Amino acid sequence: MNFEFLSADEGVFLFKNVSLAELMYVGNELRKIQKPDSVGKNGKKGKVTWQIDRNVNTTNVCIANCKFCNFYRIPGHAESYITDLESYKTKIEETFRYGGDQLLLQGGHHPELGLKFYTDLFRQLKKLYPKLKLHALGPPEVAHITKLENSTHAKVLKALIESGMDSLPGAGAEILNDRVRRLISNGKCGGKEWLDVMRAAHQLNITTSATMMFGHVETLYERFEHLVWIREVQNEKPKNAKGFLAFIPWTFQDADTILADVKGVHNKVTGEEYLRMIAMSRIMLPNILNIQASWLTVGKEIAQLSLHAGANDFGSIMIEENVVSAAGAPHRFTAKKIQSAIREAGFEPQLRDQQYEYRTLPAAIEEQVVSY
Ligand code: SF4
């Protein structure tokens, strides 16, 4: 198998002209080659990985005005907040009780919070909880801090790593084409800058992930161009760096968003279309090992089918998630439920960390109480 790269045009052609069954078959076969542990042997089922972490928002103050976001508040708004240390402590201790080892730490583009705010915060959290992992910020926030500091991506990333950041999530990619970004997230960094932040992160051997939010104003070609650009950045990484550990495609959640209410843009991605995108992600991205199904946005059944279309990872139980949930994503999993969903799909659940290394399931996990 030589894993030659397909062009964006070839991807569009396959997406449009090949049956779902055939695409799923190819995606599934490639998953078996790329992730041998996901293949059952000697009577044992193949492994599908999952994670326990907690999404904590540093602040909801944001000047980016993304049209799909119900989470942010403008500076000075009565409901605006910056998370205080006591709240972090409560949430971290709860995360440990639920078996988690990591915070997914993200927030808005606060106009007054520069690099020192984040480096002080990371140092404080690591001093209090040395074993805690920080999967923190994302390329748009790094780009925003870089502008506030009149610095460079590399210098900002280096300072963040030195103060305790462990890995950089691939948040805020949406669709990387700037035509789309101007329409839905004009205040965020452009597509090229998103990719440049990731290039700088890989040079510093910071592990990252990549995402795609689709099903809004993008064309099919723009989705495939997005995959090609991510693949190219992965191809440029230094040999010793892991680069993008995973690719996570998820669907635009439209409830009460400006995009839906004012612009009339609704998410029309069907289960079939999502499965096609999972299979095509596996086919288009031979240099990214993990493809994650987004149960949060497509629900349990489609996420389970994704495991037979090229995906090998079920993501995190997300103890707290605000941005996507604020836009109507109705799905929730606890540690027990995510594992039984993986078993129902024919695999053995395997807890992992952010580096995709296996973790032993902690002996005592407090089952999370979920309010639907
Ligand atoms: S998605 Fe992020 S960057 Fe965009 S408005 Fe919401 S908080 Fe700000």
Boltz pocket constraint, residues with backbone or C-beta under 6 A from the ligand:
constraints:
  - pocket:
      binder: B
      contacts: [[A, 60], [A, 62], [A, 63], [A, 64], [A, 65], [A, 66], [A, 69], [A, 70], [A, 71], [A, 72], [A, 107], [A, 108], [A, 109], [A, 140], [A, 185], [A, 188], [A, 323]]
      max_distance: 6.0
